[in-house]
């Protein structure tokens, strides 16, 4: 716990059972049920991809490791398709050159593609073409450098370390996230399983406190301990910020089914690494855990803290589809002072 910070007063009132609000770090980004989810605002990962980019060629800036890109991951919104997260499941299976295609032949095809640039420019400022160019360049880099391919090879790790992370969905994704960051990825979002903590009771798929959380929490504890200590051993903990959180809290009262319902008033979360001051608890709830009692931390404060760590100006703006400037940090969010 001396490596961690527990935040007990996260305001998740804007969140609505999707990853949008908390992954965007923005209370203005939320589910709307009208086909306009997120109000066009991007996730923190997409902001990192646009304003910082990858830390090394041949590796995407923003990678998602999740069973479902729809239910578990929020993407670029209206920032543009070039900054969408790369689906780790798709990337893992498409990293090798196809049979008969050598690096030399790939270079020839690249030269041929370059000859088409002038024709493309004649089509004007076409966003789809611009995005395709980004992806094409990224694809060449991924294939030629081999960084991503090596990162996905968990067999390079010692069996004892794989056991420490856990040979399950969460543990293997967390270990893969460490390898991707080590290879040069800037932002990795991990979800162990869809509905991971949706423990309404022992009558539902994920169970309640007894059938759901009892077997799950030791798995989560083990993986969190493993990634923090592993990063520290490799000298990467101070340069890697970890946020462990959900969409909202759970009700303070246990229901008749032995579970807990959704609770949007307040949530707890854990942070580690990033060269920040840890070994502390920030904020509190009232005596029954219903509401925030002290030191509210909003989604925008989380975003400001993440961008501060990444060296991104929190006052930066992106341009939406109508040409309007949009702030990357909304609602006056500020880096969490206690951590700095």
GUVOLUM-440882 format. One record per residue (C-alpha): residue in one letter; x, y, z. Coordinates in steps of 0.001 Angstrom, whole numbers. Layout:
<recs>
 r       u       v       w
 A       X       Y       Z
...
</recs>
This chain:
<recs>
 r       u       v       w
 X       0       0       0
 X    2956    2349     344
 X    3144    2241   -3473
 X    -554    3079   -3912
 X   -2951    5952   -3415
 X   -6547    5196   -2553
 X   -9030    7872   -3629
 X  -12310    7456   -1771
 X  -14157   10493   -3109
 X  -14407   10159   -6883
 X  -17504   11924   -8224
 X  -18992    9555  -10799
 X  -22432   11153  -10967
 X  -22095   11770  -14730
 X  -21356    8113  -15484
 X  -24109    5890  -16862
 X  -22958    2255  -16992
 X  -20572    2743  -19895
 X  -16824    3377  -19987
 X  -17368    6795  -21546
 X  -17271    9310  -18682
 X  -14429    7888  -16609
 X  -12230    6851  -19557
 X  -12731   10291  -21072
 X  -12022   11938  -17737
 X  -14852   14278  -18643
 X  -18313   14679  -17067
 X  -19580   16130  -20365
 X  -18877   12812  -22096
 X  -21625   10364  -21259
 X  -24086    7872  -22683
 X  -27064    9606  -24255
 X  -29027    6722  -25865
 X  -29641    8866  -28959
 X  -26719    7744  -31104
 X  -24610   10675  -29947
 X  -22803    9055  -27050
 X  -19963   10977  -25489
 X  -21021   14302  -27046
 X  -18062   13825  -29385
 X  -15490   14095  -26589
 X  -12534   11672  -26805
 X  -11074    9287  -24260
 X   -7898   10173  -22404
 X   -6103    7554  -24480
 X   -7110    9238  -27728
 X   -5978   12613  -26381
 X   -2639   11008  -25529
 X   -2426    9555  -29043
 X   -3036   12960  -30638
 X    -980   15246  -28423
 X    1880   12941  -27473
 X    1810   10043  -29899
 X    3696    6814  -29480
 X    6931    6652  -27520
 X    8559    4556  -30253
 X    8006    3838  -33918
 X    6380     546  -34762
 X    3999     557  -31809
 X     555    2232  -31688
 X     143    5058  -29190
 X   -3185    3850  -27768
 X   -3964     140  -27388
 X   -7015   -1480  -25820
 X   -6946   -4950  -24289
 X  -10558   -5905  -23661
 X  -13068   -8599  -24579
 X  -15382   -5972  -26060
 X  -14371   -2689  -27686
 X  -18011   -1552  -27473
 X  -18879   -2205  -23845
 X  -15432   -1781  -22257
 X  -13560     838  -24275
 X  -14237    4461  -25186
 X  -12466    5812  -28244
 X  -11762    9052  -30070
 X  -15262   10507  -30376
 X  -15162   13332  -32907
 X  -11407   13825  -32566
 X  -10948   11567  -35577
 X  -10473    7937  -36488
 X   -6686    8325  -36573
 X   -6752    8473  -32759
 X   -9010    5499  -32092
 X   -7554    2774  -29871
 X   -6025    -199  -31616
 X   -7797   -3421  -30636
 X   -5131   -5633  -29121
 X   -7009   -8777  -30152
 X   -6857   -7745  -33805
 X   -3298   -6482  -33607
 X   -1970   -9662  -32024
 X   -2989  -11809  -34966
 X   -1889   -9512  -37765
 X    1711   -8696  -37005
 X    3607  -11056  -39267
 X    4288  -10470  -42955
 X    2048  -12572  -45169
 X    3655  -15578  -46830
 X    5766  -14552  -49817
 X    5985  -10885  -48766
 X    9541   -9928  -47792
 X   10711   -6678  -46259
 X   12251   -5791  -49634
 X    8950   -6321  -51470
 X    7176   -4356  -48770
 X    9568   -1509  -49484
 X    8718   -1685  -53192
 X    5027   -1448  -52385
 X    5728    1499  -50159
 X    7492    3250  -53036
 X    4527    2543  -55266
 X    2187    3959  -52664
 X    4314    7099  -52493
 X    3722    7660  -56216
 X      14    7965  -55486
 X     478   10814  -52999
 X      93   13567  -55601
 X   -3145   12039  -56859
 X   -4442   11795  -53304
 X   -3648   15447  -52607
 X   -5753   16437  -55589
 X   -8786   15059  -53755
 X   -8471   17809  -51202
 X   -8512   17660  -47432
 X  -10343   14372  -47094
 X  -10430   13103  -43508
 X  -10900    9463  -44498
 X   -7839    9569  -46743
 X   -5850   11355  -44059
 X   -6786    8673  -41555
 X   -5928    5945  -44046
 X   -2514    7492  -44556
 X   -1912    7432  -40807
 X   -2953    3809  -40533
 X    -920    2803  -43584
 X    2206    4416  -42137
 X    1525    2809  -38790
 X    1058    -585  -40433
 X    4412    -321  -42219
 X    6144     680  -39009
 X    4519   -2141  -37042
 X    5594   -4732  -39600
 X    9116   -3448  -40189
 X   10233   -2817  -36611
 X    8726   -5936  -35036
 X    8302   -4162  -31673
 X    4624   -4966  -31347
 X    5129   -8541  -32469
 X    7730   -9097  -29783
 X    5593   -7379  -27146
 X    2736   -9823  -27748
 X    4992  -12826  -27190
 X    4347  -13559  -23524
 X    6404  -16727  -23815
 X    9499  -14539  -23466
 X    8588  -13976  -19815
 X    9742  -16312  -17064
 X    7059  -18766  -15892
 X    7328  -17454  -12324
 X    6510  -13921  -13445
 X    3563  -15117  -15525
 X    2313  -16965  -12467
 X    2722  -13813  -10367
 X     501  -11832  -12732
 X   -1906  -14757  -13078
 X   -2559  -16931  -16076
 X   -6066  -15601  -16508
 X   -7661  -12846  -18558
 X   -6772   -9958  -16232
 X   -3276  -11166  -15369
 X   -2224  -11838  -18936
 X   -3642   -8527  -20163
 X   -1814   -6652  -17403
 X    1467   -8375  -18271
 X     888   -7621  -21935
 X     170   -3985  -21042
 X    3536   -3761  -19275
 X    5268   -5247  -22325
 X    3475   -2829  -24670
 X    4430     169  -22536
 X    7999   -1105  -22396
 X    7947   -1370  -26203
 X    6770    2228  -26604
 X    2971    2388  -26311
 X    1829    5556  -24560
 X   -1589    4517  -23253
 X   -3021    1032  -22647
 X   -6515     329  -21333
 X   -7128   -3090  -19776
 X  -10443   -4791  -19042
 X  -10313   -8288  -17670
 X  -13839   -9294  -18628
 X  -17096   -7669  -19638
 X  -19257   -6959  -16558
 X  -16315   -7686  -14284
 X  -17673   -5933  -11199
 X  -21405   -5831  -11950
 X  -22273   -7829   -8839
 X  -25985   -7274   -8297
 X  -26383  -10599   -6532
 X  -25691  -14274   -6633
 X  -28653  -14741   -9000
 X  -26928  -12930  -11920
 X  -24138  -14031  -14256
 X  -21315  -12395  -12308
 X  -22619  -13280   -8863
 X  -22850  -11104   -5796
 X  -20505  -10640   -2878
 X  -20248  -14342   -2040
 X  -20140  -15968   -5472
 X  -18707  -13026   -7402
 X  -16368  -10893   -5335
 X  -15011  -13640   -3085
 X  -13142  -15401   -5920
 X  -12506  -12219   -7929
 X  -10853   -9897   -5432
 X   -7779  -12070   -4741
 X   -7212  -12255   -8516
 X   -7376   -8474   -8832
 X   -5123   -7935   -5796
 X   -2535  -10353   -7177
 X   -2431   -8675  -10585
 X   -2215   -5156   -9170
 X     636   -6203   -6870
 X    2414   -7919   -9759
 X    2339   -5008  -12192
 X    3394   -2444   -9587
 X    6312   -4504   -8285
 X    7317   -5633  -11781
 X    7420   -2061  -13085
 X    9412   -1006  -10032
 X   11932   -3816  -10540
 X   12405   -2723  -14158
 X   12832     948  -13253
 X    9601    1836  -15052
 X    7225    2613  -12183
 X    8051    6316  -11935
 X    7446    6784  -15661
 X    4277    4687  -15804
 X    1035    5890  -14248
 X   -1547    3275  -13252
 X   -5234    4066  -12777
 X   -7436    1247  -11530
 X  -11089    2205  -11620
 X  -14564    1374  -12866
 X  -17543    3334  -14172
 X  -19145    4171  -10818
 X  -19439    2899   -7262
 X  -21701     271   -5745
 X  -24541     890   -3320
 X  -23624    1015     377
 X  -26549   -1282    1240
 X  -26385   -4990     414
 X  -29566   -6036   -1384
 X  -31718   -9102    -715
 X  -29828  -11035   -3410
 X  -26518  -10664   -1597
 X  -25162   -8025   -3985
 X  -24890   -4284   -4485
 X  -26543   -2048   -7066
 X  -25131     818   -9149
 X  -24109    3892   -7176
 X  -23279    7071   -9101
 X  -22734    9433   -6191
 X  -19248    8292   -5250
 X  -16610    5734   -6196
 X  -13254    4593   -4887
 X  -10227    3972   -7095
 X   -6505    3228   -6865
 X   -3537    4991   -8438
 X     125    3990   -8541
 X    3372    5014  -10202
 X    3932    8045  -12360
 X    6559    9488  -10022
 X    3753   10753   -7787
 X    3484   10824   -3996
 X    1798    7619   -2896
 X    1143    5783     341
 X   -1861    7959    1122
 X   -5649    8124    1149
 X   -7372   11061    -545
 X  -10929   12079     291
 X  -13689   10443    2283
 X  -17375    9596    2225
 X  -19966   10144    4906
 X  -20253    7546    7654
 X  -22544    5308    5581
 X  -20702    5625    2280
 X  -23588    7398     559
 X  -21965   10672    -500
 X  -18668   12505    -714
 X  -17740   14046    2613
 X  -14366   15586    1764
 X  -12019   16306   -1157
 X  -14165   15684   -4217
 X  -12159   14344   -7162
 X  -14008   14660  -10465
 X  -13377   12960  -13804
 X  -11779   16161  -15122
 X   -9292   16145  -12252
 X   -8262   12637  -13267
 X   -7755   13784  -16859
 X   -5700   16785  -15759
 X   -3531   14497  -13618
 X   -2982   12034  -16467
 X   -2100   14776  -18953
 X     237   16394  -16428
 X    2058   13069  -16139
 X    2259   12713  -19934
 X    3576   16252  -20401
 X     467   17365  -22302
 X    -688   20945  -21794
 X   -3993   20636  -19938
 X   -5182   23788  -21709
 X   -4707   22231  -25155
 X   -7683   22053  -27497
 X   -8779   19836  -30380
 X  -11056   20782  -33263
 X  -14404   19057  -33678
 X  -16222   18249  -36924
 X  -17752   21730  -37055
 X  -14370   23409  -36706
 X  -14959   24432  -33100
 X  -12141   24227  -30552
 X  -12778   21817  -27696
 X  -10734   21670  -24461
 X   -9063   18397  -23504
 X   -9829   19168  -19838
 X  -13324   20425  -19064
 X  -15168   21760  -16030
 X  -12061   23383  -14543
 X  -10282   20103  -13797
 X   -6916   20355  -12055
 X   -4126   17840  -11337
 X   -4680   16203   -7946
 X   -2484   18404   -5772
 X   -1846   15826   -3065
 X    -108   13589   -5584
 X    2287   16184   -6985
</recs>
